[in-house]
């Protein structure tokens, strides 16, 4: 029972370390690799970024080591800023470009920028300012300024890209059970094994990407007796598609699904880009965003508006449930103690159907939402024949807006009908005040999203809305 991984080209087999110790702590305190920094310890600043190749993936991805646990390293290959240059001391391309372009001052954030750009360099993406800005959205710098860092990114991407060192090492073997320091870390590799673990340990947390649960380890120093890791379950990693729908396994990450989401639901893809940085999207999962049942989760309103169904699995077999019926109350769902979310089925848009989603938050990138509005309208010959509208941040759960929907169905699609539907928001929701927004603000901004929706669908730059 070991945690097997490769670190900067050297194999590691840990037998006694806590499985919920953060990788950041391990790197700095156990390995002495202090180039990796701790800034926020919650996945926002990027100072702790490292790159990782996961079991069976082959992709070089940037991740936040502050939210990653040691148990999640099993079967992976990873590198820190110390592991990029060769033994002769020659700097890796990104490191050299950062030096040449004066992309560093105090240097605290620099290793994280280097690792994020190293992953981007090996992503195979076309290089543009927009792509570079997206690659760096999860990294904060308070003293250098981003111009020189973006210039370094362009310089580093201009040459031939050598094979990533991480891909040249053999993949370590992964184990299904690790026990140390009074903790058990279960890593089932099949759905049947996952359900068996769930039945045996119904109170154990399910860990996938750890972008939410990881705060329990980085901030609260939680040490659960049993943790069940879902990323190695083959069935939960599948992406399947037919003419009617796309099916995502619950452990599919945002990054893994993003290309297809961009093709099918471009507006949803824009919102996913704003959920978090690439470091977050590379590990965060759709099933995790649904399962934690947050009233301000970003994807559930969109998925509800798209009429998504969940497939839940337990010892009695599979059962399907509409996502809108899954959320019962604040942080309470219809998931039984011996069940897991296995997959979600998202119907494709039909003829005359339009989908838009909008996120309102204090920052554009990487911020908790105040309100998320999602709209699927069927408009035929200028008439709204069907409407599915859902909001997050407006109630104890993400939920539909039935009065808003009723105000639209059967009406001509016009600025007046859009404004009338927005006015019905106050009848559908009674939100609360909190540090993100007041109740009054939420109602007003949710109503205004209908105006934005009309402008968006009509391609209008500006609309004067008549008060009703």
N, C-alpha and C positions, 0 to 999 in steps of 0.2 A: 504494500500500500504506500505508494509514493506519488509526489507531484513531479512529473517529468516535463521539462521544457528546455529550450536552448536560449541562452542569454549571451548576446554579443559573440556568438559563434562557439560558445562553450556549453556543453550539456550540464544540466542541473537535475538532481534528484533529491527533493526535500522529503524528509520522513517525519519530522517532528514539529514543523512550523504550524501555527494556527491557520486553518484554511480561509478564515475571514480576515486575516491580516491584510492590509492594503498593500498592493504592489509598490506604491510609492514609499511606504515605510520600509519595506524589504530592500528596495534598491538603495536607499540612502543609508539606512542603519545597519543592514546586514552585509550588503555588498560594497558599501563605501562609494557608490556611484552617485555622487552629490551634484552632478550636472543637472539631474532632474530635480526641479524645484517644487516646493509647496507654496502655492499662493492662496487660493480660496478653499481648497479641499472639497469642492462640490461640483467640479466639472465646468466652470465658467471661464477661468482665466487662461488655461492652456499651458501654464508654466511646467506642469507635470507631464506633458505629452511624451509618449514613446511610440514606437511603431511595432506592429505585431502582425504575424501571419498565423491565422487560426488553423486548427486541425482540418485538413481537407480543403481549405479555401484557396491557397496560393496567392491571395491578394495581400499586398503590403498596405496596411491601414494605420492611420494615426488613432491613438486611443488615450483617454485620460487615466493615468496610473493611479490617481487618487481615489477613483471610484472602482477600480478593478481589484478583485481579491485574489489571493494566491491560489485558491481552488480553481479559479477560472483560467489559470495559466497552463493547466495540465494539457499536454499535447500541442503546445504552441511554440512558436519561435518569436523572440522579441529582441529589440535593440534599443539602446539608449544613445544619447549624444556621444558618449565615449566610444561607442562601438562602430561608428560610421567610417572613420578614417582608417587607412591601412596601418600596418605595424611600423612602416617606415616614417610615419608622421605626416604624410601628405594628406591635406584636408580633402574631405568629400566635397563634391561640386557645390552643394548648398552652403556648406560651411565656408568654402573659399569665396563664394559670391557675397555672402554676408560681410566678410572682412573687406573685400575689394570695394563694395558699395557703401561702406560706413553704416551698416545696418544695425549697429549696436552701440549703446552708451553704457548704462550701468551693467547690462549683461544678464540681469536676473531672468528676463523673459526670453532671452535669445535661444537657449536650448530647445524650448518648446516650439518656437518659430522654425528652427532648423528641422525638427522632427516632423512638423506638419508639412513643410515644403518637401522634405525627403519623400514622404508618402505620396504627395501630389506628383512629384517628378516621376514616380514609378506607377502612376495610375493609368497612363496611356491617354489622358485627356488632352484635348486641344488647349493650347496655352493662350489665354486672353486675360485682360485685367479683371473681367467679371469672374472667371474661373479662379484666378489667384485670390481675389477678395473672398470668394466662397471658401477656398482652402484655408484661409487665415482668419475666418470669422470667429473661430474659437480661441484665438490667441490675443491677449491684451498687452500693449506696451504703453507705458506712461511717460517715457522720456525720449525715445529715439525718433518717433514719427514714422508713419507707415510708407512714406514715399520711397525712402531708401530701401526698405524691406521689400517692397513690391519690385523695385529695380533689381534687387538681388535675385528675386524669384525669376524675373525674365532672363537674367544672365545665366542662372543655373539651368534653366530649361532649354537654352539655345543650343547646347552641345548634344552629342550622342549620349543616350542614357544606357549606362552599363547595367548588367544584370544585378538586381538587388542582392546584397550579400545574404539576406535572410532566406532567399529562395534556393540557395545552394546547399543548405544543410538538410540532412534527413529529418523527416517528421518524427518527433518523439511519440512514443506510445502513450495512450490515454487509459486511465483506470476508472472503474465505476464506483469505487469506494475508497475514501481517504479518511483516516481517523487520527487525530492528534489533539492534545491539550483538552481532552474531554469533549471534543466536537466531532461530528460526523458530517462529511461532505459527500453527498450522493450525486453521481453524474451518470444517470441512466442513458443508454444509447438507443432505446426503442420505446415506443409508446406504451407497450405492455409493461416494460420495466418501470417507466415513469409512473404509471397508474399503481403498480404494486408498491412503489415507494410512497406514493400519496396515501394509499390505504393504510400503510404501516405507520406513517407519520403525518396525520391530517393537519396538525398544527404547525408543521414546518414551513418556512417561507419558500416560495418558488423564486429562484434567482435565474435571470437570463442575462440581460445586459448590465443590470445594476445601476442604471442612471437615476433611479429613484431609491431603491433599496440600498444602494451603495452608500448613501448618506448615513445610514444606520451604522456602517462600519467606519467611515471616515470621520464622522462628527460625534456619534454617540458611543463609539467603540463597542458596539453590540457583538455578542458572541453567542449565537444561537446554538443550542445543543445539536440540532440537525438542520442542514441547509440542502435543498434539492435544486440542482443545477440543470437547466433544460436545454442549453445550447447544443448539446451533443445528441439530442433525440432526432433521429433521421426524419421521422414523419412530420415533426414540427418545423423543419427547415425547407419543406417543399413549396415551390411556386408552380401552380398549375393553371391552365387557362383553356377555355373553350369559347364558342361563339357567344355564349350568354354571360359569362362571368369570369372573374379572376379569383383564384383561391390562394390565400396566403397562409402558410403555417404560422402558428402563434409565435414561434421563435425566429421568424424571418425579420431581419433588421430593416430599418428605414432605408439604408444604403442599398441593400440587396434588392429591394422592391422599387426603388425610386425610378429607374429607367422605364419600367412598365407603367407606373403611376403617371409619369410625365406624358406618356403616349395616350393613356386612357382618360385621365382627369387632370389636365394641366394646372388648374387652379388649386387642386389638392396638393400637387407637387410643390407649388410655391409655398404653401403653408408648411409642408414637411421640412422644407429648407429652413424655415424659421423656428422649428421646434428646438433646435440646438445646433451646435457646430458639427462638422464632420466627425470629430472625436465622439460626439454623442450619437450621431446617426449611425456610426459604424457598429455600435453595440446595442442601442436602444431598439426595442421590438414593438410591433403592433399589439401582440398579446399582452405584453407588460403594461402598455399604456391603457389598455382596456381593463386588465385585471386589477389594477390598483384603484379603480373606480373613483378617481379624482373628479370632482365637479368641474375642474378647469383643465382637464386633459385635452390636448389639442386635437387628436384624431377622432374621438368618439362622436362629436357633433357631425363631422363630415361623413363618417361611416353610417351614422343613423340616417342622415339625409339621403344617402345612397342606397338605403334599404338593405344594409348588410345583415347577414345571418351568421351566427356562431355555431360551430360544432363543438360540443362538450363531450369529453370522454371520461368514463368512470368504470368501475368493476361490472356494472350492469350493461355496459356497451355505450353506444353513441346516442346523443340526442341533439336536435337542432333547436335553436331559439333565436328569434329576431333580437338584434342588439338593443333596440329600444326597450325591449321587455327584460333585458338582462340586469339593468340597474334598478334596484328596488328602493333604496334610500341612501342617505349620505354614507359613502364607503361600504354599502351593503349591496350584494349582488345575488343572483339566483344560482351561483356556483356552489354545489354541495362540497362538503369537506373532503370527499374522496374523489372529486372530479378535477379535471384540468381543461383549460381552453386549448383545443387542438388546432383549430383553423378558423378563418373567417372567409366568407364568400361574398364578394362585392359584385353585384350585377353591373354589366356594362350599360352605358347610356343607349337608349333607344332613339328612334326617329323623333325629331322635334324636342328632344330633352336637352336641357342646359344645366350645367352644374357650376356653381361658384362657391368658394369659401373665403372667409375674411377673418383675420386675427387682429384684435385690438390690444395693444400692450404698450407699456411705457417706453420700451426700446424696440427697435425693429427686429434685431437679431437676438436670439437666445434669451428670451424673457418669458416669464409666466404670463399667461393671457389674463386679461380682464374680462374679455368677451370673445367668443368664437361664434360666428354665424355661418351656417351652411345651408345652401339652397339648391334643390333640384326641381326645376320647373319644366313642365311640358307645355309648349306654346304652339298651337296649331291655328293657322290663319288668323294670327293676331289675338287669339283667345287663350287664356290660361285654362287648360283642361285638367291638369294635375299639379299638385304642389306638395313637396316634402321639405319642411324647414325645421332645422334643429339648432339649438344654441347651447353653448357651454358657458359657465360663469354666471348663469342667471338663476340657478336653483341648486338644490342639494345634489342633483344628478344632471348629467347632460340629457336634454329631453327635447321633444318636438314642441312646436308652437301651433296647436290646432286652430286657434282663432285667427292667427295670421294666415294660415293656409286657407281657411274658409273664406276669408276676405278676398282672396285672390281667385279661387277656383270659379270658373264661369264668367269671369270678368275680362274685359279687354286688357291687354298688357300695355299699360300707360303709366305716366308718372303719377297720375291721380290714384290709380289703383295700387301702385307700389306704396305711395304715402299712406293710403288708407290701411293697407296691411301693416305698415310700420306702426301706425297708431294703436293697433291691436296688441302690440307687445306688452303693454301695461296690463292687459287683461289675462295674458298667458303666464306672466312671471311676476314674482315679488322678490327680487334679489335682495341681498344684504349689503351693508357697508363693510368693507375691510380695507387693509392697507393698499390694495391694488386699485380700488375704485369705490365710489359711493354707489348706493342703490340707484339714485336718481341718474347718475352718469351712465350706469349700465343700461337703464331703460332707454335713455335718450340715444346712446350710441347704437344700441341694437335696432332702434327704429330707423336711425339714419342709414343703417346698412342696406335697407330696402331701396333707398334713393341711390346708393352706390351700385346696388345690383342692377337697377334699371339703367343707369348710366353705362354700366359695364356691358350689359347685353345689347344695348342699342348703339354702343360705340360712340356715345356722345361725350364731348369734352366738358360740357357744363349744362346744367339743367336748373331751371328756376321752378321750384316746387311750390305749388299753390297750397296755402294752409287750409286745413279741413276743419 
